[in-house]
Structure formats: structure tokens, C-alpha cells
Amino acid sequence: MQIPDSKFYNDSDIFEEELNRIDSSVINDVIKEILTSFNKEERIELLNSYALFFSDNSINQSVPLIIERIKSGKYDGYLGTLVYALEELDITKHIYEILDFSIYKGYEVFEMSLSLFDRLIQSDLQKVNLIEFVPYVQGLKTRNSEEDEYKEYFLKYLKNPQIRD
């Protein structure tokens, strides 16, 4: 089975439907090809479709690729779906990178990143002691008052995640 080629799709919903039609019995055979296609894609609406596909199918190999796109700066202002897609994936090896973009990528990413951490600490499978990341966040350099605010909130959150309840 061949994966849909994103260059032939202008509608991200149709592209996402096509991705989801891939037979689950052959999904392992095409994951590498899909990851390669994600790397080559430049249109944010189709990157979002790929990311949701990765999330829906628990393709954890996509996490570093999604994070790379978030951090790139190319899609600032359009990152919500990419961050959202990380919620169902294993992010435990990427906490430092997530903390970075949580502070530096604006309000939407900041709020969605808090949700990532909420999910992470509530998961029975992934016990993470957030307090160990406090020194890292303390060392992050901010460039403006907005980033200062995000950094301070994250420090409070890491010390006491219940502040969001």
C-alpha cells in the first residue's frame, strides 16, 4: 500500500482521511515512509495532519520530528495542533526541549505545554518527578516580560502541579 502524497492535497481534512485509511496491518511497513514525508512537508496544514495521524496511531518515533518543527521558528503562531499531537505520545525523553518551547513560543504553546505536563504526571505509565527540572527552567534566559511570566509560572507548576486544579 502506498501512502498518500501530500503534494496532491490542498485540503488537510481529505489528506488526514487518506492517511487514516492506511490498513493497520501494514502500518509498520509504512511508518518510515510517512516520517520521511513529514520531514519533507512544508505546509503547516499538512504537517498538522501528519502529526494527528502520528498521535492517533501512537507513532512515538515522530516525537523528535514534531518537536523539531515546533522549535524551528518557521511555524510560530500556528503550533497548536503540533503541540496537541504530542499529548498522546511518549514525551518523557524530550522534557527539556518541551520546557524550552513552552517558554519561548507564546501563549497558546505555553498553555498546551502545561496540558502535556498534566497528562505526563497523571499517567500511570510515566512517573516523572517534575521538581528535578526546576534548576533547568531557572537557568533559561528570557527576552521579554511575557517569557518571564511563563518561566515563573512553570517554576511554580513544577514545584506544585496542583496549582492548575
CNS distance restraints for C-alpha pairs under 8 A (distance, minus, plus):
assign (resid   1 and name CA) (resid  22 and name CA) 7.56 0.50 0.50
assign (resid   1 and name CA) (resid  26 and name CA) 7.74 0.50 0.50
assign (resid   2 and name CA) (resid  30 and name CA) 7.87 0.50 0.50
assign (resid   3 and name CA) (resid  19 and name CA) 6.94 0.50 0.50
assign (resid   3 and name CA) (resid  22 and name CA) 7.27 0.50 0.50
assign (resid   3 and name CA) (resid  30 and name CA) 7.29 0.50 0.50
assign (resid   3 and name CA) (resid  33 and name CA) 7.83 0.50 0.50
assign (resid   3 and name CA) (resid  34 and name CA) 7.17 0.50 0.50
assign (resid   4 and name CA) (resid  15 and name CA) 7.36 0.50 0.50
assign (resid   4 and name CA) (resid  18 and name CA) 6.45 0.50 0.50
assign (resid   4 and name CA) (resid  19 and name CA) 6.57 0.50 0.50
assign (resid   5 and name CA) (resid   9 and name CA) 7.58 0.50 0.50
assign (resid   5 and name CA) (resid  37 and name CA) 7.94 0.50 0.50
assign (resid   6 and name CA) (resid  15 and name CA) 6.92 0.50 0.50
assign (resid   6 and name CA) (resid  37 and name CA) 7.97 0.50 0.50
assign (resid   6 and name CA) (resid  41 and name CA) 7.51 0.50 0.50
assign (resid   6 and name CA) (resid  46 and name CA) 6.95 0.50 0.50
assign (resid   9 and name CA) (resid  14 and name CA) 7.42 0.50 0.50
assign (resid   9 and name CA) (resid  15 and name CA) 6.05 0.50 0.50
assign (resid  11 and name CA) (resid  15 and name CA) 6.42 0.50 0.50
assign (resid  12 and name CA) (resid  16 and name CA) 6.05 0.50 0.50
assign (resid  12 and name CA) (resid  45 and name CA) 5.75 0.50 0.50
assign (resid  12 and name CA) (resid  46 and name CA) 5.49 0.50 0.50
assign (resid  12 and name CA) (resid  49 and name CA) 6.29 0.50 0.50
assign (resid  13 and name CA) (resid  17 and name CA) 6.23 0.50 0.50
assign (resid  13 and name CA) (resid  49 and name CA) 7.45 0.50 0.50
assign (resid  14 and name CA) (resid  18 and name CA) 6.26 0.50 0.50
assign (resid  15 and name CA) (resid  19 and name CA) 6.28 0.50 0.50
assign (resid  15 and name CA) (resid  46 and name CA) 7.35 0.50 0.50
assign (resid  15 and name CA) (resid  49 and name CA) 7.04 0.50 0.50
assign (resid  16 and name CA) (resid  20 and name CA) 6.21 0.50 0.50
assign (resid  16 and name CA) (resid  46 and name CA) 7.97 0.50 0.50
assign (resid  16 and name CA) (resid  49 and name CA) 5.14 0.50 0.50
assign (resid  16 and name CA) (resid  50 and name CA) 7.14 0.50 0.50
assign (resid  16 and name CA) (resid  53 and name CA) 7.09 0.50 0.50
assign (resid  17 and name CA) (resid  21 and name CA) 6.35 0.50 0.50
assign (resid  18 and name CA) (resid  22 and name CA) 7.16 0.50 0.50
assign (resid  19 and name CA) (resid  50 and name CA) 7.79 0.50 0.50
assign (resid  19 and name CA) (resid  53 and name CA) 6.88 0.50 0.50
assign (resid  20 and name CA) (resid  53 and name CA) 6.82 0.50 0.50
assign (resid  22 and name CA) (resid  26 and name CA) 7.57 0.50 0.50
assign (resid  22 and name CA) (resid  27 and name CA) 6.84 0.50 0.50
assign (resid  23 and name CA) (resid  27 and name CA) 6.40 0.50 0.50
assign (resid  26 and name CA) (resid  30 and name CA) 6.82 0.50 0.50
assign (resid  27 and name CA) (resid  31 and name CA) 6.09 0.50 0.50
assign (resid  28 and name CA) (resid  32 and name CA) 7.90 0.50 0.50
assign (resid  30 and name CA) (resid  34 and name CA) 6.15 0.50 0.50
assign (resid  31 and name CA) (resid  35 and name CA) 6.07 0.50 0.50
assign (resid  31 and name CA) (resid  59 and name CA) 7.91 0.50 0.50
assign (resid  32 and name CA) (resid  36 and name CA) 6.18 0.50 0.50
assign (resid  33 and name CA) (resid  37 and name CA) 6.16 0.50 0.50
assign (resid  34 and name CA) (resid  38 and name CA) 6.17 0.50 0.50
assign (resid  34 and name CA) (resid  50 and name CA) 7.96 0.50 0.50
assign (resid  35 and name CA) (resid  39 and name CA) 6.32 0.50 0.50
assign (resid  35 and name CA) (resid  62 and name CA) 6.71 0.50 0.50
assign (resid  36 and name CA) (resid  40 and name CA) 6.42 0.50 0.50
assign (resid  37 and name CA) (resid  41 and name CA) 6.12 0.50 0.50
assign (resid  38 and name CA) (resid  47 and name CA) 6.37 0.50 0.50
assign (resid  38 and name CA) (resid  50 and name CA) 6.46 0.50 0.50
assign (resid  39 and name CA) (resid  65 and name CA) 7.19 0.50 0.50
assign (resid  41 and name CA) (resid  46 and name CA) 7.31 0.50 0.50
assign (resid  41 and name CA) (resid  47 and name CA) 6.52 0.50 0.50
assign (resid  42 and name CA) (resid  46 and name CA) 7.95 0.50 0.50
assign (resid  42 and name CA) (resid  47 and name CA) 7.21 0.50 0.50
assign (resid  43 and name CA) (resid  47 and name CA) 6.21 0.50 0.50
assign (resid  44 and name CA) (resid  48 and name CA) 6.02 0.50 0.50
assign (resid  44 and name CA) (resid  75 and name CA) 7.01 0.50 0.50
assign (resid  44 and name CA) (resid  78 and name CA) 7.41 0.50 0.50
assign (resid  45 and name CA) (resid  49 and name CA) 6.51 0.50 0.50
assign (resid  46 and name CA) (resid  50 and name CA) 6.27 0.50 0.50
assign (resid  47 and name CA) (resid  51 and name CA) 6.09 0.50 0.50
assign (resid  47 and name CA) (resid  82 and name CA) 7.84 0.50 0.50
assign (resid  48 and name CA) (resid  52 and name CA) 6.14 0.50 0.50
assign (resid  48 and name CA) (resid  81 and name CA) 5.84 0.50 0.50
assign (resid  48 and name CA) (resid  82 and name CA) 5.91 0.50 0.50
assign (resid  49 and name CA) (resid  53 and name CA) 6.17 0.50 0.50
assign (resid  50 and name CA) (resid  54 and name CA) 6.19 0.50 0.50
assign (resid  51 and name CA) (resid  55 and name CA) 6.18 0.50 0.50
assign (resid  51 and name CA) (resid  62 and name CA) 7.85 0.50 0.50
assign (resid  51 and name CA) (resid  66 and name CA) 7.05 0.50 0.50
assign (resid  51 and name CA) (resid  81 and name CA) 7.66 0.50 0.50
assign (resid  51 and name CA) (resid  82 and name CA) 6.07 0.50 0.50
assign (resid  51 and name CA) (resid  85 and name CA) 5.70 0.50 0.50
assign (resid  52 and name CA) (resid  56 and name CA) 5.96 0.50 0.50
assign (resid  52 and name CA) (resid  81 and name CA) 7.63 0.50 0.50
assign (resid  52 and name CA) (resid  82 and name CA) 7.76 0.50 0.50
assign (resid  52 and name CA) (resid  85 and name CA) 5.39 0.50 0.50
assign (resid  53 and name CA) (resid  57 and name CA) 6.11 0.50 0.50
assign (resid  54 and name CA) (resid  58 and name CA) 5.83 0.50 0.50
assign (resid  54 and name CA) (resid  59 and name CA) 4.85 0.50 0.50
assign (resid  54 and name CA) (resid  60 and name CA) 7.41 0.50 0.50
assign (resid  54 and name CA) (resid  62 and name CA) 6.62 0.50 0.50
assign (resid  54 and name CA) (resid  85 and name CA) 7.46 0.50 0.50
assign (resid  55 and name CA) (resid  59 and name CA) 6.37 0.50 0.50
assign (resid  55 and name CA) (resid  60 and name CA) 7.94 0.50 0.50
assign (resid  55 and name CA) (resid  85 and name CA) 5.21 0.50 0.50
assign (resid  55 and name CA) (resid  86 and name CA) 6.62 0.50 0.50
assign (resid  55 and name CA) (resid  87 and name CA) 7.59 0.50 0.50
assign (resid  55 and name CA) (resid  88 and name CA) 5.57 0.50 0.50
assign (resid  55 and name CA) (resid  89 and name CA) 6.08 0.50 0.50
assign (resid  56 and name CA) (resid  88 and name CA) 7.49 0.50 0.50
assign (resid  58 and name CA) (resid  88 and name CA) 6.77 0.50 0.50
assign (resid  58 and name CA) (resid  89 and name CA) 5.85 0.50 0.50
assign (resid  59 and name CA) (resid  63 and name CA) 7.96 0.50 0.50
assign (resid  59 and name CA) (resid  89 and name CA) 7.12 0.50 0.50
assign (resid  60 and name CA) (resid  89 and name CA) 5.55 0.50 0.50
assign (resid  60 and name CA) (resid  90 and name CA) 5.94 0.50 0.50
assign (resid  61 and name CA) (resid  65 and name CA) 7.89 0.50 0.50
assign (resid  62 and name CA) (resid  66 and name CA) 6.09 0.50 0.50
assign (resid  63 and name CA) (resid  67 and name CA) 6.12 0.50 0.50
assign (resid  63 and name CA) (resid  86 and name CA) 6.88 0.50 0.50
assign (resid  63 and name CA) (resid  89 and name CA) 7.08 0.50 0.50
assign (resid  63 and name CA) (resid  90 and name CA) 7.51 0.50 0.50
assign (resid  63 and name CA) (resid  91 and name CA) 6.90 0.50 0.50
assign (resid  64 and name CA) (resid  68 and name CA) 6.03 0.50 0.50
assign (resid  64 and name CA) (resid  94 and name CA) 7.64 0.50 0.50
assign (resid  65 and name CA) (resid  69 and name CA) 6.40 0.50 0.50
assign (resid  66 and name CA) (resid  70 and name CA) 6.31 0.50 0.50
assign (resid  66 and name CA) (resid  82 and name CA) 6.53 0.50 0.50
assign (resid  66 and name CA) (resid  86 and name CA) 7.92 0.50 0.50
assign (resid  67 and name CA) (resid  71 and name CA) 6.11 0.50 0.50
assign (resid  67 and name CA) (resid  97 and name CA) 7.49 0.50 0.50
assign (resid  67 and name CA) (resid  98 and name CA) 7.60 0.50 0.50
assign (resid  68 and name CA) (resid  72 and name CA) 5.98 0.50 0.50
assign (resid  69 and name CA) (resid  73 and name CA) 7.67 0.50 0.50
assign (resid  69 and name CA) (resid  74 and name CA) 7.65 0.50 0.50
assign (resid  69 and name CA) (resid  75 and name CA) 7.54 0.50 0.50
assign (resid  70 and name CA) (resid  75 and name CA) 6.97 0.50 0.50
assign (resid  70 and name CA) (resid  76 and name CA) 7.56 0.50 0.50
assign (resid  70 and name CA) (resid  79 and name CA) 6.40 0.50 0.50
assign (resid  70 and name CA) (resid  82 and name CA) 7.04 0.50 0.50
assign (resid  70 and name CA) (resid  83 and name CA) 7.62 0.50 0.50
assign (resid  70 and name CA) (resid 101 and name CA) 7.45 0.50 0.50
assign (resid  71 and name CA) (resid 101 and name CA) 6.36 0.50 0.50
assign (resid  75 and name CA) (resid  79 and name CA) 6.34 0.50 0.50
assign (resid  76 and name CA) (resid 105 and name CA) 6.82 0.50 0.50
assign (resid  77 and name CA) (resid 106 and name CA) 7.85 0.50 0.50
assign (resid  79 and name CA) (resid  83 and name CA) 6.27 0.50 0.50
assign (resid  79 and name CA) (resid 108 and name CA) 7.95 0.50 0.50
assign (resid  79 and name CA) (resid 109 and name CA) 6.82 0.50 0.50
assign (resid  80 and name CA) (resid  84 and name CA) 6.01 0.50 0.50
assign (resid  80 and name CA) (resid 108 and name CA) 6.49 0.50 0.50
assign (resid  80 and name CA) (resid 109 and name CA) 6.27 0.50 0.50
assign (resid  80 and name CA) (resid 112 and name CA) 7.33 0.50 0.50
assign (resid  81 and name CA) (resid  85 and name CA) 6.03 0.50 0.50
assign (resid  82 and name CA) (resid  86 and name CA) 6.89 0.50 0.50
assign (resid  83 and name CA) (resid  87 and name CA) 7.33 0.50 0.50
assign (resid  83 and name CA) (resid 109 and name CA) 6.85 0.50 0.50
assign (resid  83 and name CA) (resid 112 and name CA) 6.61 0.50 0.50
assign (resid  83 and name CA) (resid 113 and name CA) 7.10 0.50 0.50
assign (resid  84 and name CA) (resid 112 and name CA) 6.71 0.50 0.50
assign (resid  85 and name CA) (resid  89 and name CA) 7.42 0.50 0.50
assign (resid  86 and name CA) (resid  90 and name CA) 7.61 0.50 0.50
assign (resid  86 and name CA) (resid  91 and name CA) 7.09 0.50 0.50
assign (resid  86 and name CA) (resid 116 and name CA) 7.32 0.50 0.50
assign (resid  87 and name CA) (resid 115 and name CA) 7.73 0.50 0.50
assign (resid  87 and name CA) (resid 116 and name CA) 5.46 0.50 0.50
assign (resid  87 and name CA) (resid 119 and name CA) 7.10 0.50 0.50
assign (resid  91 and name CA) (resid  95 and name CA) 6.55 0.50 0.50
assign (resid  92 and name CA) (resid 120 and name CA) 7.85 0.50 0.50
assign (resid  92 and name CA) (resid 126 and name CA) 7.42 0.50 0.50
assign (resid  92 and name CA) (resid 128 and name CA) 7.84 0.50 0.50
assign (resid  94 and name CA) (resid  98 and name CA) 6.27 0.50 0.50
assign (resid  95 and name CA) (resid  99 and name CA) 6.08 0.50 0.50
assign (resid  96 and name CA) (resid 100 and name CA) 6.31 0.50 0.50
assign (resid  96 and name CA) (resid 133 and name CA) 7.84 0.50 0.50
assign (resid  96 and name CA) (resid 136 and name CA) 7.82 0.50 0.50
assign (resid  97 and name CA) (resid 101 and name CA) 6.46 0.50 0.50
assign (resid  98 and name CA) (resid 102 and name CA) 5.87 0.50 0.50
assign (resid  98 and name CA) (resid 113 and name CA) 7.17 0.50 0.50
assign (resid  99 and name CA) (resid 103 and name CA) 6.47 0.50 0.50
assign (resid  99 and name CA) (resid 113 and name CA) 7.89 0.50 0.50
assign (resid  99 and name CA) (resid 137 and name CA) 7.28 0.50 0.50
assign (resid 100 and name CA) (resid 104 and name CA) 6.35 0.50 0.50
assign (resid 100 and name CA) (resid 140 and name CA) 7.80 0.50 0.50
assign (resid 101 and name CA) (resid 105 and name CA) 5.37 0.50 0.50
assign (resid 101 and name CA) (resid 109 and name CA) 7.43 0.50 0.50
assign (resid 101 and name CA) (resid 110 and name CA) 7.80 0.50 0.50
assign (resid 102 and name CA) (resid 106 and name CA) 7.53 0.50 0.50
assign (resid 102 and name CA) (resid 109 and name CA) 5.85 0.50 0.50
assign (resid 102 and name CA) (resid 110 and name CA) 4.57 0.50 0.50
assign (resid 102 and name CA) (resid 111 and name CA) 7.99 0.50 0.50
assign (resid 102 and name CA) (resid 113 and name CA) 5.78 0.50 0.50
assign (resid 102 and name CA) (resid 150 and name CA) 7.73 0.50 0.50
assign (resid 103 and name CA) (resid 110 and name CA) 6.30 0.50 0.50
assign (resid 103 and name CA) (resid 147 and name CA) 5.65 0.50 0.50
assign (resid 103 and name CA) (resid 150 and name CA) 5.57 0.50 0.50
assign (resid 103 and name CA) (resid 151 and name CA) 5.94 0.50 0.50
assign (resid 104 and name CA) (resid 142 and name CA) 7.85 0.50 0.50
assign (resid 104 and name CA) (resid 147 and name CA) 6.27 0.50 0.50
assign (resid 105 and name CA) (resid 109 and name CA) 5.90 0.50 0.50
assign (resid 105 and name CA) (resid 110 and name CA) 7.06 0.50 0.50
assign (resid 106 and name CA) (resid 110 and name CA) 6.08 0.50 0.50
assign (resid 106 and name CA) (resid 146 and name CA) 7.97 0.50 0.50
assign (resid 106 and name CA) (resid 147 and name CA) 7.88 0.50 0.50
assign (resid 107 and name CA) (resid 111 and name CA) 6.13 0.50 0.50
assign (resid 108 and name CA) (resid 112 and name CA) 6.15 0.50 0.50
assign (resid 109 and name CA) (resid 113 and name CA) 5.84 0.50 0.50
assign (resid 110 and name CA) (resid 114 and name CA) 6.44 0.50 0.50
assign (resid 110 and name CA) (resid 150 and name CA) 7.01 0.50 0.50
assign (resid 111 and name CA) (resid 115 and name CA) 6.66 0.50 0.50
assign (resid 112 and name CA) (resid 116 and name CA) 6.43 0.50 0.50
assign (resid 113 and name CA) (resid 117 and name CA) 6.38 0.50 0.50
assign (resid 114 and name CA) (resid 118 and name CA) 6.11 0.50 0.50
assign (resid 115 and name CA) (resid 119 and name CA) 6.16 0.50 0.50
assign (resid 116 and name CA) (resid 120 and name CA) 6.13 0.50 0.50
assign (resid 117 and name CA) (resid 121 and name CA) 6.19 0.50 0.50
assign (resid 118 and name CA) (resid 122 and name CA) 6.18 0.50 0.50
assign (resid 118 and name CA) (resid 161 and name CA) 7.55 0.50 0.50
assign (resid 119 and name CA) (resid 123 and name CA) 6.05 0.50 0.50
assign (resid 120 and name CA) (resid 126 and name CA) 6.33 0.50 0.50
assign (resid 120 and name CA) (resid 127 and name CA) 7.49 0.50 0.50
assign (resid 120 and name CA) (resid 128 and name CA) 7.29 0.50 0.50
assign (resid 121 and name CA) (resid 126 and name CA) 6.95 0.50 0.50
assign (resid 121 and name CA) (resid 127 and name CA) 6.18 0.50 0.50
assign (resid 121 and name CA) (resid 128 and name CA) 6.16 0.50 0.50
assign (resid 121 and name CA) (resid 129 and name CA) 7.99 0.50 0.50
assign (resid 123 and name CA) (resid 127 and name CA) 7.01 0.50 0.50
assign (resid 130 and name CA) (resid 134 and name CA) 7.43 0.50 0.50
assign (resid 130 and name CA) (resid 158 and name CA) 5.21 0.50 0.50
assign (resid 130 and name CA) (resid 159 and name CA) 7.09 0.50 0.50
assign (resid 131 and name CA) (resid 158 and name CA) 5.40 0.50 0.50
assign (resid 131 and name CA) (resid 159 and name CA) 5.38 0.50 0.50
assign (resid 133 and name CA) (resid 137 and name CA) 6.46 0.50 0.50
assign (resid 133 and name CA) (resid 158 and name CA) 7.26 0.50 0.50
assign (resid 134 and name CA) (resid 138 and name CA) 6.07 0.50 0.50
assign (resid 134 and name CA) (resid 155 and name CA) 6.08 0.50 0.50
assign (resid 134 and name CA) (resid 158 and name CA) 6.50 0.50 0.50
assign (resid 134 and name CA) (resid 159 and name CA) 7.43 0.50 0.50
assign (resid 135 and name CA) (resid 139 and name CA) 6.29 0.50 0.50
assign (resid 136 and name CA) (resid 140 and name CA) 6.67 0.50 0.50
assign (resid 137 and name CA) (resid 151 and name CA) 6.87 0.50 0.50
assign (resid 137 and name CA) (resid 154 and name CA) 7.73 0.50 0.50
assign (resid 137 and name CA) (resid 155 and name CA) 6.77 0.50 0.50
assign (resid 138 and name CA) (resid 151 and name CA) 7.76 0.50 0.50
assign (resid 138 and name CA) (resid 155 and name CA) 7.38 0.50 0.50
assign (resid 140 and name CA) (resid 151 and name CA) 7.96 0.50 0.50
assign (resid 142 and name CA) (resid 147 and name CA) 5.50 0.50 0.50
assign (resid 142 and name CA) (resid 148 and name CA) 5.89 0.50 0.50
assign (resid 142 and name CA) (resid 151 and name CA) 7.92 0.50 0.50
assign (resid 143 and name CA) (resid 147 and name CA) 6.56 0.50 0.50
assign (resid 143 and name CA) (resid 148 and name CA) 7.72 0.50 0.50
assign (resid 144 and name CA) (resid 148 and name CA) 6.31 0.50 0.50
assign (resid 145 and name CA) (resid 149 and name CA) 6.12 0.50 0.50
assign (resid 146 and name CA) (resid 150 and name CA) 6.39 0.50 0.50
assign (resid 147 and name CA) (resid 151 and name CA) 6.01 0.50 0.50
assign (resid 148 and name CA) (resid 152 and name CA) 6.14 0.50 0.50
assign (resid 149 and name CA) (resid 153 and name CA) 6.19 0.50 0.50
assign (resid 150 and name CA) (resid 154 and name CA) 6.05 0.50 0.50
assign (resid 151 and name CA) (resid 155 and name CA) 6.20 0.50 0.50
assign (resid 152 and name CA) (resid 156 and name CA) 6.38 0.50 0.50
assign (resid 153 and name CA) (resid 157 and name CA) 6.04 0.50 0.50
assign (resid 154 and name CA) (resid 158 and name CA) 5.94 0.50 0.50
assign (resid 155 and name CA) (resid 159 and name CA) 6.35 0.50 0.50
assign (resid 156 and name CA) (resid 160 and name CA) 6.08 0.50 0.50
assign (resid 156 and name CA) (resid 161 and name CA) 7.72 0.50 0.50
assign (resid 156 and name CA) (resid 163 and name CA) 7.89 0.50 0.50
assign (resid 157 and name CA) (resid 161 and name CA) 4.65 0.50 0.50
assign (resid 157 and name CA) (resid 162 and name CA) 7.50 0.50 0.50
assign (resid 157 and name CA) (resid 163 and name CA) 6.46 0.50 0.50
assign (resid 157 and name CA) (resid 164 and name CA) 7.68 0.50 0.50
